[in-house]
Amino acid sequence: MEQRPLGRTGREVSVVGLGTWQLGADWGEVSEADAREVLEASAAEGVTFYDTADVYGDGRSEKVVGRFLADHAGEGFTVATKMGRRVDQQPENYTAENFRAWTDRSRSNLGVDTLDLVQLHCPPSATIEDDRTYDALDALVEDGTIAAYGVSVETVDQALAAIARPHLASVQIILNALRLKPLEQVLPAAQEAGVGIIARVPLASGLLSGKYDASTTFAADDHRSYNRDGSAFDVGETFSGVPYDVGLAAAADFAALVRDLPPGPDGTISSAQAAIAWIWQQPGVSTVIPGARNRGQAVSNAAAGRVPPLDGGFFTGVREIYDARVRALVHDRW
């Protein structure tokens, strides 16, 4: 799989990585054996970038990834974690003392002395704009606690504010066929600044897999049930903020585009694979981090990193679907 520089980290990572929120089992049951199988299958398929967070399963995800990492020492994997959601997302909680405590806990969970990349986990805009935030992060780099830092954001404005910081390595942002706004300013600004882009929620919480319909139900502990109104966290994280019925219609249009694609090296290209490939083939994207609950999903997602270049007609078609069905609902919100 193609490897690309991850911003100012000095590392190269696979264009398709692995997001490990599911492996924390906060929503939906995933056994540790299944979690380990997902990690191993991804590695076998060429994935070298793994994204976790200290709140995924209250550290369970980090610990599972850490045990995997220990068994693959020296194999060139990069693990990014996130911090800041163990407390209320209020600016006064983003202190140097808390940064130290959170990173120490993550180092213990992952079993490493130095964290490859630490990202603030969707902090308030005031925190992203505060000089003290970066002073504290720079201090952690200087003493070897972390090798590099980035920010996971909700909005384009937050991304642009972070990219302006001279030592920022990466920005993680929602980017998919139902959330095109980052293409306009964020990706060009990141390229110019040498900042990596980590694209999350690539399948719009599964909508773009083409596997859901109006009769699909989700478990009560699944955010696709309990966060549709944004009562638990930013509604943009669930179905990319698109109402479910609208998302289904857009996903059907997207699937029709995919059906016209020629086969790839792994055979017929699925809607999910095309959605992932569309993202990593955007200039400025470093890696895309779909999640997986089992080996089959992990293998299929990784195969999206081998999809041949999509043609201009496909990119135009995605834009037309967005403009017709989605833009008015999401473009000005995030």
Secondary structure in CASP SS format (residue, H / E / C, confidence):
PFRMAT SS
TARGET T0000
AUTHOR 0000-0000-0000
METHOD secondary structure of the structure
MODEL  1
M C 1.00
E C 1.00
Q E 1.00
R E 1.00
P E 1.00
L C 1.00
G H 1.00
R H 1.00
T H 1.00
G C 1.00
R C 1.00
E E 1.00
V E 1.00
S E 1.00
V C 1.00
V E 1.00
G C 1.00
L E 1.00
G E 1.00
T C 1.00
W C 1.00
Q H 1.00
L H 1.00
G H 1.00
A C 1.00
D C 1.00
W C 1.00
G C 1.00
E C 1.00
V C 1.00
S C 1.00
E H 1.00
A H 1.00
D H 1.00
A H 1.00
R H 1.00
E H 1.00
V H 1.00
L H 1.00
E H 1.00
A H 1.00
S H 1.00
A H 1.00
A H 1.00
E C 1.00
G C 1.00
V C 1.00
T C 1.00
F E 1.00
Y E 1.00
D E 1.00
T C 1.00
A C 1.00
D C 1.00
V C 1.00
Y H 1.00
G H 1.00
D H 1.00
G H 1.00
R H 1.00
S H 1.00
E H 1.00
K H 1.00
V H 1.00
V H 1.00
G H 1.00
R H 1.00
F H 1.00
L H 1.00
A H 1.00
D H 1.00
H C 1.00
A C 1.00
G C 1.00
E C 1.00
G C 1.00
F C 1.00
T E 1.00
V E 1.00
A E 1.00
T E 1.00
K E 1.00
M E 1.00
G C 1.00
R C 1.00
R C 1.00
V C 1.00
D C 1.00
Q C 1.00
Q C 1.00
P H 1.00
E H 1.00
N H 1.00
Y C 1.00
T C 1.00
A H 1.00
E H 1.00
N H 1.00
F H 1.00
R H 1.00
A H 1.00
W H 1.00
T H 1.00
D H 1.00
R H 1.00
S H 1.00
R H 1.00
S H 1.00
N H 1.00
L H 1.00
G C 1.00
V C 1.00
D C 1.00
T C 1.00
L E 1.00
D C 1.00
L E 1.00
V E 1.00
Q E 1.00
L E 1.00
H E 1.00
C C 1.00
P C 1.00
P C 1.00
S H 1.00
A H 1.00
T H 1.00
I H 1.00
E C 1.00
D C 1.00
D H 1.00
R H 1.00
T H 1.00
Y H 1.00
D H 1.00
A H 1.00
L H 1.00
D H 1.00
A H 1.00
L H 1.00
V H 1.00
E H 1.00
D C 1.00
G C 1.00
T C 1.00
I E 1.00
A C 1.00
A C 1.00
Y E 1.00
G E 1.00
V E 1.00
S E 1.00
V C 1.00
E C 1.00
T C 1.00
V H 1.00
D H 1.00
Q H 1.00
A H 1.00
L H 1.00
A H 1.00
A H 1.00
I H 1.00
A C 1.00
R C 1.00
P C 1.00
H C 1.00
L C 1.00
A C 1.00
S E 1.00
V E 1.00
Q E 1.00
I E 1.00
I E 1.00
L C 1.00
N E 1.00
A C 1.00
L C 1.00
R E 1.00
L C 1.00
K H 1.00
P H 1.00
L H 1.00
E C 1.00
Q C 1.00
V H 1.00
L H 1.00
P H 1.00
A H 1.00
A H 1.00
Q H 1.00
E H 1.00
A H 1.00
G C 1.00
V C 1.00
G E 1.00
I E 1.00
I E 1.00
A E 1.00
R E 1.00
V C 1.00
P C 1.00
L C 1.00
A C 1.00
S C 1.00
G C 1.00
L H 1.00
L H 1.00
S H 1.00
G C 1.00
K C 1.00
Y C 1.00
D C 1.00
A C 1.00
S C 1.00
T C 1.00
T C 1.00
F C 1.00
A C 1.00
A C 1.00
D C 1.00
D C 1.00
H H 1.00
R H 1.00
S H 1.00
Y H 1.00
N C 1.00
R C 1.00
D C 1.00
G C 1.00
S C 1.00
A C 1.00
F C 1.00
D C 1.00
V H 1.00
G H 1.00
E H 1.00
T C 1.00
F H 1.00
S H 1.00
G H 1.00
V C 1.00
P C 1.00
Y H 1.00
D H 1.00
V H 1.00
G H 1.00
L H 1.00
A H 1.00
A H 1.00
A H 1.00
A H 1.00
D H 1.00
F H 1.00
A H 1.00
A H 1.00
L H 1.00
V H 1.00
R H 1.00
D C 1.00
L C 1.00
P C 1.00
P C 1.00
G E 1.00
P C 1.00
D C 1.00
G E 1.00
T C 1.00
I C 1.00
S C 1.00
S H 1.00
A H 1.00
Q H 1.00
A H 1.00
A H 1.00
I H 1.00
A H 1.00
W H 1.00
I H 1.00
W H 1.00
Q C 1.00
Q C 1.00
P C 1.00
G C 1.00
V C 1.00
S C 1.00
T E 1.00
V E 1.00
I C 1.00
P C 1.00
G E 1.00
A C 1.00
R C 1.00
N C 1.00
R H 1.00
G H 1.00
Q H 1.00
A H 1.00
V H 1.00
S H 1.00
N H 1.00
A H 1.00
A H 1.00
A H 1.00
G H 1.00
R H 1.00
V C 1.00
P C 1.00
P C 1.00
L C 1.00
D C 1.00
G H 1.00
G H 1.00
F H 1.00
F H 1.00
T H 1.00
G H 1.00
V H 1.00
R H 1.00
E H 1.00
I H 1.00
Y H 1.00
D H 1.00
A H 1.00
R H 1.00
V H 1.00
R H 1.00
A H 1.00
L H 1.00
V H 1.00
H C 1.00
D C 1.00
R C 1.00
W C 1.00
END
